[in-house]
Structures are given as C-alpha cells and as structure tokens.
Amino acid sequence: MTVNAEIPTNEIDDAVVTKLGAIFFSMELSRSKWLLTFLAPGIDRMSKYVLDAGDVSGLRDRLADVREKARLRTGQRFPYVAIQEAGMDGFWIHRVLLRDGIESHVVDPASIATSRRRRRAKTDRLDGETLVRSLLAFKRGDPRVCAMVVAPTPEEEDRRRNSRERQSLIKDRIKLVNRIKGLLYAQGTVGYEPLKSDRRAKFAELATGDGRELPCISRPRFADCLIASN
C-alpha cells in the first residue's frame, strides 16, 4: 500500500530547493508501516508516502519514482541521502540502503533540537519534516543540529543484543525470586533461598510460620515461580 500526501509549497524555501544536489528523505519506522518524507531537486514541496513495514521492494520502487520525477524536472540524475532514527528496528534497513549505494545516516532522536511546543503537537508530518531539515543542516556542516549514530557491525549488534537479553533475563529472575519470597513471607515462612543448589529439597520441607504445611492452593504457584526462576 502506498499513500501520497504533499505539503503546501510555502513551507519550503525556494532557494533551498534549487540548490539541492541530492534527493533527501527520511524514514519513520513502526511495526506496521514506514512513512517516507522526500525533498527532491526541482520539486518545491515535500512528498510523503506510506509503505507496509518491511516492504524493501516497495521502497526501491518509490525511490526510483522520485528520482525519475526529479530527472524530468531538472534533466539530472541525483543521488539519495537518507536519515532514520535509531530505535527498535536496529540497523538492518540502514545496511540495505548502504548496499544499494545510498548514503544513509542514523540519528540519535534525543539530539534533534525541537521546541517543547512542537513536541506537544507531534504528528507524522512534523516528524518527517524535522528529520529532513536536520539532515539538510547536518550536510551543510552544522554540528549542533543533531548527533549521528555510528552503526555497529552485525557481529557487534549481536553481542549488544545478547548482553541486553542477559540483563533483561537477570531482571526477570530477580522479580521472580522476590515474588517467591513475598508469597512465602505472607505465610510466615522466611529464610528460603530459591537460587541455592538445594532449593528443591528445601522447598519440599517448607512450612508456614504457625507450623502448618504450605496450603495446597499455594504450592503450585510457588513451584511455577521456582521453575521459572531457574
């Protein structure tokens, strides 16, 4: 699916349009769609297109279409310069663009200067414009406009992901251990350590604070937590 929506011409400085030496575009990525915002030579307005998320073939078709429109208006064939925010999509799209010979940049979204008022009025159109304008300023050599991220290699990204997953699993285990201890404390049982090597044998011996066996209704919950924490 592709949707085209154009921004009014008075939002783009004519002097900027005539001096463009490339087709600048931003990619706003979500799990369901990609929103592309283009600023091309000879075209006095920004154009926006929506693609299904992951539609690399559709992206290439759209890039070719925008380049052809710019060629028909100027008689020249222009390169592309792309920008996207660093986020949950990782860097695979960035690598696809590089393999296709496209100059691609990944920006730290927190580094883009945006007024508080504009942040409150956040829309897709504002975000797309902001990214493109930030890219233009960056290419002009303004070091204050934003900070680009150095994309890791696939191997580095895998190592980072493994480290993040390990940290996440450790946090989950801590939550489960605390839950086990909380459930036992509610029965007056203290001193049990779910991570020790003898945890299963000790679990079978547990009793409530007033000397009763753990209630039958509670034991399955404890057991489930114990299994999940190991």
Phi and psi in degrees as a GROMACS rama.xvg file:
@    title "Ramachandran Plot"
@    xaxis  label "Phi"
@    yaxis  label "Psi"
@TYPE xy
-131.525  130.756  THR-2
-123.129  134.891  VAL-3
-114.219  124.728  ASN-4
-135.733  125.561  ALA-5
-105.42  147.885  GLU-6
-90.1455  143.274  ILE-7
-53.3664  145.712  PRO-8
-64.2112  -27.7856  THR-9
-73.5446  -2.1581  ASN-10
-87.7048  -7.72242  GLU-11
-117.53  129.666  ILE-12
-69.9738  123.672  ASP-13
-58.3163  -35.8337  ASP-14
-63.678  -36.1223  ALA-15
-66.2803  -43.8619  VAL-16
-61.8524  -43.857  VAL-17
-70.3913  -22.1419  THR-18
-95.7641  -1.21536  LYS-19
-64.3948  134.516  LEU-20
-110.296  9.9581  GLY-21
-158.099  168.853  ALA-22
-93.9935  113.812  ILE-23
-96.9311  135.01  PHE-24
-149.696  150.399  PHE-25
-113.235  155.382  SER-26
-126.169  118.266  MET-27
-102.517  119.418  GLU-28
-110.095  135.468  LEU-29
-138.103  178.252  SER-30
-72.3595  -19.5333  ARG-31
-109.967  -24.9509  SER-32
-150.94  159.457  LYS-33
-115.053  128.489  TRP-34
-108.028  117.753  LEU-35
-104.666  135.349  LEU-36
-123.698  122.488  THR-37
-113.107  144.605  PHE-38
-132.434  112.966  LEU-39
-121.416  151.236  ALA-40
-59.5314  140.09  PRO-41
80.9997  -2.55048  GLY-42
-119.158  117.375  ILE-43
-89.2855  25.0043  ASP-44
-151.726  155.033  ARG-45
-81.0201  142.515  MET-46
-115.382  145.499  SER-47
-126.156  141.025  LYS-48
-137.478  146.487  TYR-49
-114.951  129.806  VAL-50
-121.204  155.613  LEU-51
-64.9687  141.105  ASP-52
-57.7994  134.192  ALA-53
87.0292  0.404688  GLY-54
-83.3789  76.7932  ASP-55
-66.167  -38.4924  VAL-56
-62.1461  -43.0248  SER-57
-64.4449  -35.2658  GLY-58
-63.0584  -45.1638  LEU-59
-63.7636  -39.636  ARG-60
-63.0274  -42.1278  ASP-61
-66.4428  -40.9383  ARG-62
-60.7653  -43.8618  LEU-63
-63.4333  -38.1439  ALA-64
-65.8824  -44.4724  ASP-65
-65.5644  -40.4602  VAL-66
-62.5993  -40.8894  ARG-67
-65.5755  -39.6307  GLU-68
-63.0488  -41.1221  LYS-69
-65.9596  -37.0518  ALA-70
-66.0914  -40.8765  ARG-71
-64.6629  -31.455  LEU-72
-85.123  -27.88  ARG-73
-117.099  -18.3151  THR-74
79.0527  10.3487  GLY-75
-124.381  156.339  GLN-76
-107.013  119.652  ARG-77
-105.497  148.361  PHE-78
-77.7999  172.35  PRO-79
-108.329  150.068  TYR-80
-134.454  122.889  VAL-81
-116.289  155.816  ALA-82
-143.105  142.891  ILE-83
-147.676  157.757  GLN-84
-81.5231  144.481  GLU-85
-69.5453  132.79  ALA-86
-169.782  -154.878  GLY-87
-69.5959  -15.2173  MET-88
-76.3183  -7.39473  ASP-89
71.7562  -148.252  GLY-90
-122.962  12.2066  PHE-91
-67.7354  -36.4632  TRP-92
-66.9899  -39.9522  ILE-93
-56.761  -42.4152  HIS-94
-68.671  -36.6279  ARG-95
-60.6097  -44.9696  VAL-96
-62.8196  -42.9391  LEU-97
-61.9872  -42.1688  LEU-98
-63.9353  -28.4281  ARG-99
-84.4566  7.26592  ASP-100
80.3577  20.8514  GLY-101
-100.931  132.708  ILE-102
-70.7499  118.266  GLU-103
-125.362  140.219  SER-104
-128.934  141.854  HIS-105
-115.518  122.704  VAL-106
-107.569  145.287  VAL-107
-75.2778  112.421  ASP-108
-61.668  -27.7675  PRO-109
-71.0011  -15.0465  ALA-110
-88.8804  -11.0257  SER-111
-79.6181  124.119  ILE-112
-73.3395  115.29  ALA-113
-136.596  134.506  THR-114
-65.4584  152.378  SER-115
-60.5115  -39.7482  ARG-116
-61.4436  -40.5408  ARG-117
-69.9231  -33.9107  ARG-118
-63.4714  -37.8245  ARG-119
-68.8733  -27.9359  ARG-120
-97.8094  30.7285  ALA-121
-60.3099  129.021  LYS-122
-139.369  167.906  THR-123
-59.3687  -41.4862  ASP-124
-63.1517  -44.9145  ARG-125
-62.6175  -41.8467  LEU-126
-64.1138  -44.0414  ASP-127
-62.6838  -43.8735  GLY-128
-62.0675  -45.1668  GLU-129
-59.6225  -42.5126  THR-130
-64.4465  -45.0635  LEU-131
-64.5545  -44.5475  VAL-132
-65.2539  -37.096  ARG-133
-64.4849  -39.1866  SER-134
-64.5516  -42.2433  LEU-135
-60.0674  -45.7876  LEU-136
-65.0009  -39.497  ALA-137
-61.9488  -42.5226  PHE-138
-70.2998  -22.8776  LYS-139
-77.8462  -9.22827  ARG-140
99.2599  15.3084  GLY-141
-81.9655  108.978  ASP-142
-77.4913  -10.8991  PRO-143
-91.926  -12.7811  ARG-144
-71.5551  -34.9385  VAL-145
-169.253  171.239  CYS-146
-121.651  121.588  ALA-147
-84.3011  145.222  MET-148
-92.2394  138.121  VAL-149
-81.7453  114.085  VAL-150
-68.8037  132.028  ALA-151
-75.2062  161.84  PRO-152
-71.8457  162.385  THR-153
-55.3203  -37.0885  PRO-154
-67.0281  -42.6454  GLU-155
-64.5138  -39.3561  GLU-156
-64.4703  -39.3696  GLU-157
-63.1888  -42.3879  ASP-158
-64.0097  -41.4403  ARG-159
-63.9852  -41.0578  ARG-160
-64.5432  -42.2896  ARG-161
-61.6325  -40.4346  ASN-162
-65.1326  -42.8299  SER-163
-65.4682  -39.5413  ARG-164
-64.3551  -40.4832  GLU-165
-62.6991  -44.6533  ARG-166
-61.3627  -39.6061  GLN-167
-65.3634  -41.9099  SER-168
-65.5923  -38.2695  LEU-169
-62.6249  -42.6489  ILE-170
-62.2672  -41.3947  LYS-171
-63.1543  -40.2424  ASP-172
-65.5867  -40.0746  ARG-173
-61.1788  -41.4677  ILE-174
-62.1483  -41.8505  LYS-175
-67.309  -41.384  LEU-176
-61.3947  -44.2309  VAL-177
-64.4665  -34.48  ASN-178
-67.0868  -43.9443  ARG-179
-58.3942  -48.2842  ILE-180
-64.0199  -35.9578  LYS-181
-66.2132  -42.4355  GLY-182
-63.5766  -41.3898  LEU-183
-68.1892  -39.5186  LEU-184
-61.6698  -34.807  TYR-185
-64.7517  -19.5275  ALA-186
-99.8871  5.22918  GLN-187
81.2212  18.2247  GLY-188
-105.739  123.173  THR-189
-130.16  163.906  VAL-190
90.4272  -2.66872  GLY-191
-82.5988  133.473  TYR-192
-115.173  104.182  GLU-193
-65.9682  -14.098  PRO-194
-100.656  -3.73739  LEU-195
-74.906  156.884  LYS-196
-64.63  -26.034  SER-197
-96.91  21.5499  ASP-198
-60.6173  -36.8716  ARG-199
-71.0592  -42.3356  ARG-200
-65.2475  -42.2648  ALA-201
-66.0699  -34.6626  LYS-202
-62.1043  -39.34  PHE-203
-66.1584  -21.1853  ALA-204
-94.4631  -3.54421  GLU-205
-64.4344  145.126  LEU-206
-139.258  164.265  ALA-207
-74.8727  170.091  THR-208
-64.0724  -24.2912  GLY-209
-99.6355  18.7126  ASP-210
90.0638  4.95348  GLY-211
-91.1864  159.708  ARG-212
-66.5916  154.475  GLU-213
-58.43  139.438  LEU-214
-55.9849  141.639  PRO-215
-57.8913  -34.9195  CYS-216
-69.5622  -22.3395  ILE-217
-90.6413  -30.2908  SER-218
-57.4134  -43.7802  ARG-219
-59.7267  -36.4005  PRO-220
-66.1076  -43.1074  ARG-221
-62.3565  -43.6439  PHE-222
-63.5928  -41.9269  ALA-223
-60.8834  -44.5649  ASP-224
-64.3598  -39.6335  CYS-225
-63.6903  -43.9871  LEU-226
-64.5106  -43.434  ILE-227
-67.8395  -26.0166  ALA-228
-84.337  -2.56813  SER-229
